[in-house]
Amino acid sequence: MDFIAVTMAGLDSDLYNECMSDPATAAAVLADREAGANSGVEGTPTLFVNLGPQSEDSWIRVIGGPDELEQILTAAENGEVLAAAQAQ
């Protein structure tokens, strides 16, 4: 991951290493990773849609790409929630 963050993203490697060696930064990154994993994030990008009061669990993870997102948004506009999306 460090290779990607530094080399591919063009970050200043000295500044990156200094920042990542700070225990507070390391703790914040770990907490974010854990929160993502607990929410079903398996990689990036990951997209969640909040359908608000229309569903018991208002956050739905979109895993099927743009077509699924369009279906979810259309269903939400019609006051419906896709069964497949709720099953996630």
Secondary structure, DSSP 4 states (H G I P E B T S, - for coil): -HHIIIIITT--HHHHHHHHTSHHHHHHHHHHHHHHHHTT--SSS-EEEE-GGGSSS-EEEE-S-HHHHHHHHHHHHTT---HHHHT-
